[in-house]
């Protein structure tokens, strides 16, 4: 197995481990896509580190508060393109 494949597998496993920890502790509905998007925007906005230990450290150090803040910002940004009628299901309409 090529070295890149091993690293990729280790990174994916670490991401799934951290996602599972966050889901079991505080955010049970957090999806893998939301977690990965938050990771890229919060930790790797300038690009991910070159060394596997730094990547794993970034993944494991991602805090729930950081994810919630990122997702809140994304919700505000996405809601700018919607009208009040798009939210009728939230208001019981």
PEMONOR-V158433 format. One record per run of one state. SS is the DSSP state (H for helix, E for strand, - for the rest). FROM is the first residue (numbers start at 1). TO is the last residue. If there is no record, write none. Layout:
ss:SS from:FROM to:TO
ss:SS from:FROM to:TO
This chain:
ss:- from:1 to:2
ss:H from:3 to:25
ss:- from:26 to:31
ss:H from:32 to:42
ss:- from:43 to:51
ss:H from:52 to:61
ss:- from:62 to:63
ss:H from:64 to:79
ss:- from:80 to:83
ss:H from:84 to:87
ss:- from:88 to:93
